[in-house]
Each structure stands twice: as C-alpha cells, then as structure tokens.
Amino acid sequence: MTDSIADTGSDTGFRQHAGRGRFNAAFFRAMGPYLDAELGPRKQRVFAGLGDRVVELGPGVGANLPYLPAGATLVAIEPNRAMHAGLRAAARRHGIRLDLHERTAERTGLPDASADTVISSLVLCSVADPAAALAEVRRILRPGGSFRFAEHVAAPDGTATRATQRVLRRPWAWTFEGCSCERDLEGAIRAAGFAEVEVERYRLRTPFVPFNTHIAGVARV
C-alpha cells in the first residue's frame, strides 16, 4: 500500500538535469543488487530495527526499502525527479507507504523534533553542504533519536586510492550529479554536535576505485 504525496519546493536549489538524472536513475536500478551485496552487511547492522516511520535523505530509487518493516511509512527527501518513478514503484513492491518530498537534505521542510530515525546511504557525498544537512538532521530528530548512515568517504592521504580520487574527482562529480569522492564525512558527522557517534571504517574491493573507502554507523541526539 503506497501513499505518495508530492512536496515540490520552488527553492530547493537542486538543478534538475534530464540526461544525467535519467542515467543515474537507470544506473542505480541496474546496480542495486551489486551495491546491496557489497554494502548489505553494514546496512543490516546500522539499519536494524527501523520503526514504522523513517525519514530518508536521498532514497533514490529505493535501495533501502527492504530494511523497513512492511507497512512502514518512508518520509522520502528526494530532490531528483528522475528518481521518483522508480522510488514509487519500489515502495509499492515492498508494501511501504511513501510520503515523498521534493526537497534537499539541507532544507527538508519537516517540523522540528518530528522524527525518531533518519537514514542515509551514498547521499552525503553529493549534498551541496554536508554540515547544513547534518544540522537539519539534528533539527528534525527528537531527543533520543538516531541518524543511521552508510557513506563513501575520502581515502587516507598518501594512498593510491586517494590519488585516484583526486584524479577522477571532476568526471566523477559530473557523472554522478555532484558526488564528491573526497569528503571527510566521518569528521563532519563527529563535528555536527550529536551526543554520541559510532563509526565503522571499512573498504570495498570493487572496480569503482574512488568509491572503495566507506564508513557506516549511528549518531544519536
């Protein structure tokens, strides 16, 4: 059962690009099983026990819907219209009620202290202002609430992966609509003012070398 509510903000700041938007929607639909095989073990840990109402930043075409209980409501903050059809279809398949907002992570439009759980995966790499997005997460979380994340990050300085990230940063960002492979997102999350932060660092072994260094964890207010 799906309830889809469009919230189109005229001031989202997200630039819709027809070509890259369609490419990325198709890419993530096609690569979904592969990415879930790589990231699934960490997602299963940090997304364990999600409740019946979850806010997700940048859900894309619905990669994280399987981690929600059937019948739950996903409050989806997704500015990229090219993702919306796939997200709606995935929500129907998984029996998730969808509350879709065409907003950015920095300006969700949600009320203060209105969420118990916010999740993200492969999203903070591409938001325009990670610090503002994390401040927004803290604003909408209730006391005791949690932010659960699985993100790719910059590799340590002096490594071959870090050098590859530097070389490919511009074509990577152009292809994946602003995605940066050079962000210290662990540092950003630790500096965001959460009461408690747990982070696991890990590495994938994939052909997408700029994407291979990751973190997953939980931050609590």
Steps between C-alpha positions, in 0.01 A plus 500: 500500500650832394401855581703742288495868585695739278658800675663708232708783641575778255816588694657158542826609335531166321561530126301245307704358210292286266788298354704434812186459709368221278846340480540492877151364556570219250851443641381454856210276396742278305775506763269459798559126555878543467513796737280322752727196491797726578334728755233265636684365806563849637152623409347202678686603813437876501144478361394220736173551682369795301160612618176564317590857393843580362638812332750430224728754337536430129333158473554497122315208345442326834813298579428510875131409492573133581634610841165651601225284650204432270233764538743764627499859377807638326525878508717537191704817449588465132562810284585308184176451305662235280502270805136544593336246267741226602459585868122487478512166319741354757283620788201322347700179463615507863167605651640831630289814535689780326490864610711661227644850532685667216745670736871496577671356807594852610137624492262210558200714597421257784404628849747523786540182708261305277702184425633211705727373223675652199702283261730560206720296273726633224340845539721730710762470227274696265314756711611857440572569870558195722525710819161660427347160422625359830370804689163435335511137613558613859218753472237249387604221739324464833710471818636145506456463125766360268661572167614179329734521204712307249713733290812500284783731604846626411778244529797573731756745364796340328313194376449393140123522550529859617708589195239337274225696672683825428557414134138395439320750719370724221368235258366304799311804631367587153376147433342448841339842534737665747621192685837565665738213568720725718287586804593432862146410597602332823654827613189690393270266693718515813506881479123533454414503871349155549508366856652170391655374176596143412693448175641194324756560226528241227616450145336343198689328221320614189598629155362841607820596681395853609203337675689238698548670842191506720356568842181376664359585837246660728490852645259579786362830624 
